[in-house]
Amino acid sequence: MSAKRRSYEAGHKPKYLVIIDDSPECDRAVYYASRRAARNDAGLIMLRVIEPHDRNQQWLGVAEVMRAEAHEEANTALSRFAGRVNGIAGITPERAIREGEKVEEILKLIEEDEDIAVLVLAAGTGKEGPGPLVSSLGKTIAGFPIPVAIVPGHLTDEELDSLS
């Protein structure tokens, strides 16, 4: 059972959640969510999920090095997109880094933050389909606790401006 959303209650402010990954379409989701957040006087939270590596390497100490490198890469990506958000909309986004399975961590964050009102994703433009995250969420979307906005990955800044 999902916690009640409180985004529009007194003392709360709605937030758009964007997943930061290395896909080319990630920028489209960031752009759209930034514009929507600015227009609606909402917040923006960016989540980077570090997926688990081979746990058998722990005895070699390799796992800790890989974990530290993954956190450094996550912070770098979040900083880059935070600059992009600020340039697009003049807002400073919240940042979150989680470790685990992507869909599970997204759901945990939504459960923990009752102000998250919309998850914004962008669909891939390749022949492989909409992308792994959109595809995996598509299997669980019926039970999702908040609306999910999927931005077509081929839209330009100008086209997104007219929609947001």
PyMOL CGO cylinders between C-alpha atoms (Angstrom):
from pymol import cmd
from pymol.cgo import CYLINDER

trace = [
    CYLINDER, 0.00, 0.00, 0.00, 1.44, 3.32, -1.05, 0.3, 1, 1, 1, 1, 1, 1,
    CYLINDER, 1.44, 3.32, -1.05, 1.57, 6.31, 1.28, 0.3, 1, 1, 1, 1, 1, 1,
    CYLINDER, 1.57, 6.31, 1.28, -0.81, 9.15, 0.57, 0.3, 1, 1, 1, 1, 1, 1,
    CYLINDER, -0.81, 9.15, 0.57, 0.59, 11.83, -1.72, 0.3, 1, 1, 1, 1, 1, 1,
    CYLINDER, 0.59, 11.83, -1.72, 0.72, 15.18, 0.03, 0.3, 1, 1, 1, 1, 1, 1,
    CYLINDER, 0.72, 15.18, 0.03, 2.13, 17.26, -2.84, 0.3, 1, 1, 1, 1, 1, 1,
    CYLINDER, 2.13, 17.26, -2.84, -0.59, 19.89, -2.82, 0.3, 1, 1, 1, 1, 1, 1,
    CYLINDER, -0.59, 19.89, -2.82, -1.32, 20.12, 0.90, 0.3, 1, 1, 1, 1, 1, 1,
    CYLINDER, -1.32, 20.12, 0.90, -0.28, 23.11, 2.98, 0.3, 1, 1, 1, 1, 1, 1,
    CYLINDER, -0.28, 23.11, 2.98, 3.43, 23.01, 3.72, 0.3, 1, 1, 1, 1, 1, 1,
    CYLINDER, 3.43, 23.01, 3.72, 4.16, 20.72, 0.77, 0.3, 1, 1, 1, 1, 1, 1,
    CYLINDER, 4.16, 20.72, 0.77, 5.25, 21.27, -2.79, 0.3, 1, 1, 1, 1, 1, 1,
    CYLINDER, 5.25, 21.27, -2.79, 4.88, 18.83, -5.68, 0.3, 1, 1, 1, 1, 1, 1,
    CYLINDER, 4.88, 18.83, -5.68, 8.03, 17.34, -7.17, 0.3, 1, 1, 1, 1, 1, 1,
    CYLINDER, 8.03, 17.34, -7.17, 8.85, 15.85, -10.53, 0.3, 1, 1, 1, 1, 1, 1,
    CYLINDER, 8.85, 15.85, -10.53, 11.13, 12.81, -10.33, 0.3, 1, 1, 1, 1, 1, 1,
    CYLINDER, 11.13, 12.81, -10.33, 13.63, 12.19, -13.14, 0.3, 1, 1, 1, 1, 1, 1,
    CYLINDER, 13.63, 12.19, -13.14, 15.88, 9.16, -13.40, 0.3, 1, 1, 1, 1, 1, 1,
    CYLINDER, 15.88, 9.16, -13.40, 19.44, 10.05, -14.39, 0.3, 1, 1, 1, 1, 1, 1,
    CYLINDER, 19.44, 10.05, -14.39, 21.19, 7.42, -16.46, 0.3, 1, 1, 1, 1, 1, 1,
    CYLINDER, 21.19, 7.42, -16.46, 23.57, 7.28, -19.38, 0.3, 1, 1, 1, 1, 1, 1,
    CYLINDER, 23.57, 7.28, -19.38, 20.92, 6.96, -22.07, 0.3, 1, 1, 1, 1, 1, 1,
    CYLINDER, 20.92, 6.96, -22.07, 20.79, 9.63, -24.80, 0.3, 1, 1, 1, 1, 1, 1,
    CYLINDER, 20.79, 9.63, -24.80, 17.11, 10.27, -24.08, 0.3, 1, 1, 1, 1, 1, 1,
    CYLINDER, 17.11, 10.27, -24.08, 17.74, 11.12, -20.41, 0.3, 1, 1, 1, 1, 1, 1,
    CYLINDER, 17.74, 11.12, -20.41, 18.29, 14.75, -21.40, 0.3, 1, 1, 1, 1, 1, 1,
    CYLINDER, 18.29, 14.75, -21.40, 14.80, 14.89, -22.92, 0.3, 1, 1, 1, 1, 1, 1,
    CYLINDER, 14.80, 14.89, -22.92, 13.22, 13.81, -19.61, 0.3, 1, 1, 1, 1, 1, 1,
    CYLINDER, 13.22, 13.81, -19.61, 15.35, 16.33, -17.71, 0.3, 1, 1, 1, 1, 1, 1,
    CYLINDER, 15.35, 16.33, -17.71, 14.43, 19.12, -20.09, 0.3, 1, 1, 1, 1, 1, 1,
    CYLINDER, 14.43, 19.12, -20.09, 10.68, 18.42, -19.95, 0.3, 1, 1, 1, 1, 1, 1,
    CYLINDER, 10.68, 18.42, -19.95, 10.61, 17.94, -16.17, 0.3, 1, 1, 1, 1, 1, 1,
    CYLINDER, 10.61, 17.94, -16.17, 12.61, 21.14, -15.62, 0.3, 1, 1, 1, 1, 1, 1,
    CYLINDER, 12.61, 21.14, -15.62, 10.21, 23.19, -17.73, 0.3, 1, 1, 1, 1, 1, 1,
    CYLINDER, 10.21, 23.19, -17.73, 7.14, 21.65, -16.05, 0.3, 1, 1, 1, 1, 1, 1,
    CYLINDER, 7.14, 21.65, -16.05, 8.57, 22.18, -12.57, 0.3, 1, 1, 1, 1, 1, 1,
    CYLINDER, 8.57, 22.18, -12.57, 9.33, 25.85, -13.29, 0.3, 1, 1, 1, 1, 1, 1,
    CYLINDER, 9.33, 25.85, -13.29, 5.92, 26.44, -14.84, 0.3, 1, 1, 1, 1, 1, 1,
    CYLINDER, 5.92, 26.44, -14.84, 4.05, 24.78, -11.95, 0.3, 1, 1, 1, 1, 1, 1,
    CYLINDER, 4.05, 24.78, -11.95, 6.24, 26.17, -9.14, 0.3, 1, 1, 1, 1, 1, 1,
    CYLINDER, 6.24, 26.17, -9.14, 7.20, 22.59, -8.32, 0.3, 1, 1, 1, 1, 1, 1,
    CYLINDER, 7.20, 22.59, -8.32, 10.42, 20.96, -7.28, 0.3, 1, 1, 1, 1, 1, 1,
    CYLINDER, 10.42, 20.96, -7.28, 12.57, 18.51, -9.17, 0.3, 1, 1, 1, 1, 1, 1,
    CYLINDER, 12.57, 18.51, -9.17, 14.39, 15.51, -7.78, 0.3, 1, 1, 1, 1, 1, 1,
    CYLINDER, 14.39, 15.51, -7.78, 16.98, 13.60, -9.78, 0.3, 1, 1, 1, 1, 1, 1,
    CYLINDER, 16.98, 13.60, -9.78, 17.68, 9.97, -8.93, 0.3, 1, 1, 1, 1, 1, 1,
    CYLINDER, 17.68, 9.97, -8.93, 20.71, 7.97, -10.01, 0.3, 1, 1, 1, 1, 1, 1,
    CYLINDER, 20.71, 7.97, -10.01, 20.53, 4.25, -9.23, 0.3, 1, 1, 1, 1, 1, 1,
    CYLINDER, 20.53, 4.25, -9.23, 23.73, 2.27, -8.95, 0.3, 1, 1, 1, 1, 1, 1,
    CYLINDER, 23.73, 2.27, -8.95, 22.94, -1.30, -9.86, 0.3, 1, 1, 1, 1, 1, 1,
    CYLINDER, 22.94, -1.30, -9.86, 24.74, -4.06, -7.93, 0.3, 1, 1, 1, 1, 1, 1,
    CYLINDER, 24.74, -4.06, -7.93, 27.88, -5.63, -9.33, 0.3, 1, 1, 1, 1, 1, 1,
    CYLINDER, 27.88, -5.63, -9.33, 29.18, -9.14, -8.85, 0.3, 1, 1, 1, 1, 1, 1,
    CYLINDER, 29.18, -9.14, -8.85, 29.15, -9.70, -5.07, 0.3, 1, 1, 1, 1, 1, 1,
    CYLINDER, 29.15, -9.70, -5.07, 31.76, -12.49, -5.35, 0.3, 1, 1, 1, 1, 1, 1,
    CYLINDER, 31.76, -12.49, -5.35, 34.49, -9.90, -5.85, 0.3, 1, 1, 1, 1, 1, 1,
    CYLINDER, 34.49, -9.90, -5.85, 34.17, -8.58, -2.30, 0.3, 1, 1, 1, 1, 1, 1,
    CYLINDER, 34.17, -8.58, -2.30, 36.87, -10.84, -0.92, 0.3, 1, 1, 1, 1, 1, 1,
    CYLINDER, 36.87, -10.84, -0.92, 39.36, -9.19, -3.24, 0.3, 1, 1, 1, 1, 1, 1,
    CYLINDER, 39.36, -9.19, -3.24, 38.44, -5.68, -2.14, 0.3, 1, 1, 1, 1, 1, 1,
    CYLINDER, 38.44, -5.68, -2.14, 37.46, -4.96, -5.73, 0.3, 1, 1, 1, 1, 1, 1,
    CYLINDER, 37.46, -4.96, -5.73, 33.80, -4.44, -4.86, 0.3, 1, 1, 1, 1, 1, 1,
    CYLINDER, 33.80, -4.44, -4.86, 34.55, -1.45, -2.61, 0.3, 1, 1, 1, 1, 1, 1,
    CYLINDER, 34.55, -1.45, -2.61, 36.67, 0.19, -5.29, 0.3, 1, 1, 1, 1, 1, 1,
    CYLINDER, 36.67, 0.19, -5.29, 33.93, -0.39, -7.86, 0.3, 1, 1, 1, 1, 1, 1,
    CYLINDER, 33.93, -0.39, -7.86, 31.33, 1.01, -5.44, 0.3, 1, 1, 1, 1, 1, 1,
    CYLINDER, 31.33, 1.01, -5.44, 33.38, 4.17, -4.81, 0.3, 1, 1, 1, 1, 1, 1,
    CYLINDER, 33.38, 4.17, -4.81, 33.89, 4.67, -8.55, 0.3, 1, 1, 1, 1, 1, 1,
    CYLINDER, 33.89, 4.67, -8.55, 30.17, 4.20, -9.19, 0.3, 1, 1, 1, 1, 1, 1,
    CYLINDER, 30.17, 4.20, -9.19, 29.32, 6.84, -6.55, 0.3, 1, 1, 1, 1, 1, 1,
    CYLINDER, 29.32, 6.84, -6.55, 31.83, 9.24, -8.08, 0.3, 1, 1, 1, 1, 1, 1,
    CYLINDER, 31.83, 9.24, -8.08, 30.33, 8.70, -11.54, 0.3, 1, 1, 1, 1, 1, 1,
    CYLINDER, 30.33, 8.70, -11.54, 26.83, 9.17, -10.11, 0.3, 1, 1, 1, 1, 1, 1,
    CYLINDER, 26.83, 9.17, -10.11, 27.78, 12.46, -8.47, 0.3, 1, 1, 1, 1, 1, 1,
    CYLINDER, 27.78, 12.46, -8.47, 29.40, 13.66, -11.70, 0.3, 1, 1, 1, 1, 1, 1,
    CYLINDER, 29.40, 13.66, -11.70, 26.28, 12.83, -13.72, 0.3, 1, 1, 1, 1, 1, 1,
    CYLINDER, 26.28, 12.83, -13.72, 23.99, 14.47, -11.16, 0.3, 1, 1, 1, 1, 1, 1,
    CYLINDER, 23.99, 14.47, -11.16, 26.15, 17.61, -11.10, 0.3, 1, 1, 1, 1, 1, 1,
    CYLINDER, 26.15, 17.61, -11.10, 26.10, 17.83, -14.89, 0.3, 1, 1, 1, 1, 1, 1,
    CYLINDER, 26.10, 17.83, -14.89, 22.31, 17.51, -15.03, 0.3, 1, 1, 1, 1, 1, 1,
    CYLINDER, 22.31, 17.51, -15.03, 21.83, 19.87, -12.06, 0.3, 1, 1, 1, 1, 1, 1,
    CYLINDER, 21.83, 19.87, -12.06, 23.62, 22.52, -14.12, 0.3, 1, 1, 1, 1, 1, 1,
    CYLINDER, 23.62, 22.52, -14.12, 21.36, 21.71, -17.05, 0.3, 1, 1, 1, 1, 1, 1,
    CYLINDER, 21.36, 21.71, -17.05, 18.22, 22.04, -14.88, 0.3, 1, 1, 1, 1, 1, 1,
    CYLINDER, 18.22, 22.04, -14.88, 19.40, 25.35, -13.51, 0.3, 1, 1, 1, 1, 1, 1,
    CYLINDER, 19.40, 25.35, -13.51, 20.14, 26.63, -17.00, 0.3, 1, 1, 1, 1, 1, 1,
    CYLINDER, 20.14, 26.63, -17.00, 16.75, 25.53, -18.34, 0.3, 1, 1, 1, 1, 1, 1,
    CYLINDER, 16.75, 25.53, -18.34, 14.51, 26.55, -15.47, 0.3, 1, 1, 1, 1, 1, 1,
    CYLINDER, 14.51, 26.55, -15.47, 16.53, 28.48, -12.91, 0.3, 1, 1, 1, 1, 1, 1,
    CYLINDER, 16.53, 28.48, -12.91, 15.86, 25.91, -10.19, 0.3, 1, 1, 1, 1, 1, 1,
    CYLINDER, 15.86, 25.91, -10.19, 18.18, 23.80, -8.08, 0.3, 1, 1, 1, 1, 1, 1,
    CYLINDER, 18.18, 23.80, -8.08, 17.11, 20.16, -8.12, 0.3, 1, 1, 1, 1, 1, 1,
    CYLINDER, 17.11, 20.16, -8.12, 17.35, 17.73, -5.23, 0.3, 1, 1, 1, 1, 1, 1,
    CYLINDER, 17.35, 17.73, -5.23, 19.71, 14.83, -5.80, 0.3, 1, 1, 1, 1, 1, 1,
    CYLINDER, 19.71, 14.83, -5.80, 19.51, 11.21, -4.68, 0.3, 1, 1, 1, 1, 1, 1,
    CYLINDER, 19.51, 11.21, -4.68, 21.79, 8.24, -5.19, 0.3, 1, 1, 1, 1, 1, 1,
    CYLINDER, 21.79, 8.24, -5.19, 20.54, 4.74, -4.42, 0.3, 1, 1, 1, 1, 1, 1,
    CYLINDER, 20.54, 4.74, -4.42, 22.07, 1.29, -4.75, 0.3, 1, 1, 1, 1, 1, 1,
    CYLINDER, 22.07, 1.29, -4.75, 19.98, -1.64, -5.91, 0.3, 1, 1, 1, 1, 1, 1,
    CYLINDER, 19.98, -1.64, -5.91, 17.60, -2.68, -8.63, 0.3, 1, 1, 1, 1, 1, 1,
    CYLINDER, 17.60, -2.68, -8.63, 16.37, 0.38, -10.55, 0.3, 1, 1, 1, 1, 1, 1,
    CYLINDER, 16.37, 0.38, -10.55, 12.59, -0.12, -10.39, 0.3, 1, 1, 1, 1, 1, 1,
    CYLINDER, 12.59, -0.12, -10.39, 12.73, -1.16, -6.74, 0.3, 1, 1, 1, 1, 1, 1,
    CYLINDER, 12.73, -1.16, -6.74, 14.76, 1.91, -5.77, 0.3, 1, 1, 1, 1, 1, 1,
    CYLINDER, 14.76, 1.91, -5.77, 12.46, 4.24, -7.72, 0.3, 1, 1, 1, 1, 1, 1,
    CYLINDER, 12.46, 4.24, -7.72, 9.46, 2.84, -5.85, 0.3, 1, 1, 1, 1, 1, 1,
    CYLINDER, 9.46, 2.84, -5.85, 11.25, 3.13, -2.49, 0.3, 1, 1, 1, 1, 1, 1,
    CYLINDER, 11.25, 3.13, -2.49, 12.06, 6.80, -3.10, 0.3, 1, 1, 1, 1, 1, 1,
    CYLINDER, 12.06, 6.80, -3.10, 8.48, 7.54, -4.13, 0.3, 1, 1, 1, 1, 1, 1,
    CYLINDER, 8.48, 7.54, -4.13, 7.22, 5.80, -0.99, 0.3, 1, 1, 1, 1, 1, 1,
    CYLINDER, 7.22, 5.80, -0.99, 9.62, 7.81, 1.21, 0.3, 1, 1, 1, 1, 1, 1,
    CYLINDER, 9.62, 7.81, 1.21, 8.95, 11.23, -0.34, 0.3, 1, 1, 1, 1, 1, 1,
    CYLINDER, 8.95, 11.23, -0.34, 5.22, 11.98, -0.23, 0.3, 1, 1, 1, 1, 1, 1,
    CYLINDER, 5.22, 11.98, -0.23, 5.71, 15.13, -2.33, 0.3, 1, 1, 1, 1, 1, 1,
    CYLINDER, 5.71, 15.13, -2.33, 6.79, 13.29, -5.49, 0.3, 1, 1, 1, 1, 1, 1,
    CYLINDER, 6.79, 13.29, -5.49, 3.82, 13.73, -7.80, 0.3, 1, 1, 1, 1, 1, 1,
    CYLINDER, 3.82, 13.73, -7.80, 5.03, 12.62, -11.27, 0.3, 1, 1, 1, 1, 1, 1,
    CYLINDER, 5.03, 12.62, -11.27, 7.78, 10.36, -12.59, 0.3, 1, 1, 1, 1, 1, 1,
    CYLINDER, 7.78, 10.36, -12.59, 9.16, 11.67, -15.89, 0.3, 1, 1, 1, 1, 1, 1,
    CYLINDER, 9.16, 11.67, -15.89, 10.92, 9.29, -18.29, 0.3, 1, 1, 1, 1, 1, 1,
    CYLINDER, 10.92, 9.29, -18.29, 11.93, 9.58, -21.93, 0.3, 1, 1, 1, 1, 1, 1,
    CYLINDER, 11.93, 9.58, -21.93, 11.46, 6.85, -24.49, 0.3, 1, 1, 1, 1, 1, 1,
    CYLINDER, 11.46, 6.85, -24.49, 14.40, 5.75, -26.58, 0.3, 1, 1, 1, 1, 1, 1,
    CYLINDER, 14.40, 5.75, -26.58, 14.39, 6.41, -30.30, 0.3, 1, 1, 1, 1, 1, 1,
    CYLINDER, 14.39, 6.41, -30.30, 16.17, 3.25, -31.43, 0.3, 1, 1, 1, 1, 1, 1,
    CYLINDER, 16.17, 3.25, -31.43, 14.77, 0.16, -33.10, 0.3, 1, 1, 1, 1, 1, 1,
    CYLINDER, 14.77, 0.16, -33.10, 15.26, -1.78, -29.84, 0.3, 1, 1, 1, 1, 1, 1,
    CYLINDER, 15.26, -1.78, -29.84, 12.16, -0.17, -28.35, 0.3, 1, 1, 1, 1, 1, 1,
    CYLINDER, 12.16, -0.17, -28.35, 11.50, 2.50, -25.74, 0.3, 1, 1, 1, 1, 1, 1,
    CYLINDER, 11.50, 2.50, -25.74, 14.51, 1.62, -23.61, 0.3, 1, 1, 1, 1, 1, 1,
    CYLINDER, 14.51, 1.62, -23.61, 15.10, -0.77, -20.73, 0.3, 1, 1, 1, 1, 1, 1,
    CYLINDER, 15.10, -0.77, -20.73, 13.68, 1.44, -17.97, 0.3, 1, 1, 1, 1, 1, 1,
    CYLINDER, 13.68, 1.44, -17.97, 10.47, 2.31, -19.82, 0.3, 1, 1, 1, 1, 1, 1,
    CYLINDER, 10.47, 2.31, -19.82, 10.09, -1.36, -20.79, 0.3, 1, 1, 1, 1, 1, 1,
    CYLINDER, 10.09, -1.36, -20.79, 10.62, -2.66, -17.25, 0.3, 1, 1, 1, 1, 1, 1,
    CYLINDER, 10.62, -2.66, -17.25, 8.27, -0.07, -15.75, 0.3, 1, 1, 1, 1, 1, 1,
    CYLINDER, 8.27, -0.07, -15.75, 5.68, -0.95, -18.37, 0.3, 1, 1, 1, 1, 1, 1,
    CYLINDER, 5.68, -0.95, -18.37, 5.32, -4.33, -16.69, 0.3, 1, 1, 1, 1, 1, 1,
    CYLINDER, 5.32, -4.33, -16.69, 4.50, -2.79, -13.29, 0.3, 1, 1, 1, 1, 1, 1,
    CYLINDER, 4.50, -2.79, -13.29, 2.80, 0.46, -14.30, 0.3, 1, 1, 1, 1, 1, 1,
    CYLINDER, 2.80, 0.46, -14.30, -0.71, -0.70, -13.44, 0.3, 1, 1, 1, 1, 1, 1,
    CYLINDER, -0.71, -0.70, -13.44, 0.21, -0.73, -9.76, 0.3, 1, 1, 1, 1, 1, 1,
    CYLINDER, 0.21, -0.73, -9.76, 2.37, 2.38, -9.80, 0.3, 1, 1, 1, 1, 1, 1,
    CYLINDER, 2.37, 2.38, -9.80, 1.62, 4.90, -7.00, 0.3, 1, 1, 1, 1, 1, 1,
    CYLINDER, 1.62, 4.90, -7.00, 1.95, 8.07, -9.14, 0.3, 1, 1, 1, 1, 1, 1,
    CYLINDER, 1.95, 8.07, -9.14, 1.44, 9.14, -12.76, 0.3, 1, 1, 1, 1, 1, 1,
    CYLINDER, 1.44, 9.14, -12.76, 4.29, 8.42, -15.17, 0.3, 1, 1, 1, 1, 1, 1,
    CYLINDER, 4.29, 8.42, -15.17, 4.97, 10.84, -18.01, 0.3, 1, 1, 1, 1, 1, 1,
    CYLINDER, 4.97, 10.84, -18.01, 6.90, 9.36, -20.93, 0.3, 1, 1, 1, 1, 1, 1,
    CYLINDER, 6.90, 9.36, -20.93, 8.48, 11.96, -23.18, 0.3, 1, 1, 1, 1, 1, 1,
    CYLINDER, 8.48, 11.96, -23.18, 9.21, 10.93, -26.78, 0.3, 1, 1, 1, 1, 1, 1,
    CYLINDER, 9.21, 10.93, -26.78, 12.99, 10.92, -27.06, 0.3, 1, 1, 1, 1, 1, 1,
    CYLINDER, 12.99, 10.92, -27.06, 13.04, 12.51, -30.51, 0.3, 1, 1, 1, 1, 1, 1,
    CYLINDER, 13.04, 12.51, -30.51, 11.40, 15.82, -29.49, 0.3, 1, 1, 1, 1, 1, 1,
    CYLINDER, 11.40, 15.82, -29.49, 13.57, 18.95, -29.74, 0.3, 1, 1, 1, 1, 1, 1,
    CYLINDER, 13.57, 18.95, -29.74, 13.89, 21.66, -27.10, 0.3, 1, 1, 1, 1, 1, 1,
    CYLINDER, 13.89, 21.66, -27.10, 11.50, 23.85, -29.10, 0.3, 1, 1, 1, 1, 1, 1,
    CYLINDER, 11.50, 23.85, -29.10, 8.91, 21.06, -29.35, 0.3, 1, 1, 1, 1, 1, 1,
    CYLINDER, 8.91, 21.06, -29.35, 9.19, 20.38, -25.63, 0.3, 1, 1, 1, 1, 1, 1,
    CYLINDER, 9.19, 20.38, -25.63, 8.89, 24.10, -24.90, 0.3, 1, 1, 1, 1, 1, 1,
    CYLINDER, 8.89, 24.10, -24.90, 5.50, 24.11, -26.62, 0.3, 1, 1, 1, 1, 1, 1,
    CYLINDER, 5.50, 24.11, -26.62, 4.36, 21.15, -24.52, 0.3, 1, 1, 1, 1, 1, 1,
    CYLINDER, 4.36, 21.15, -24.52, 5.67, 22.26, -21.19, 0.3, 1, 1, 1, 1, 1, 1,
]
cmd.load_cgo(trace, "trace")
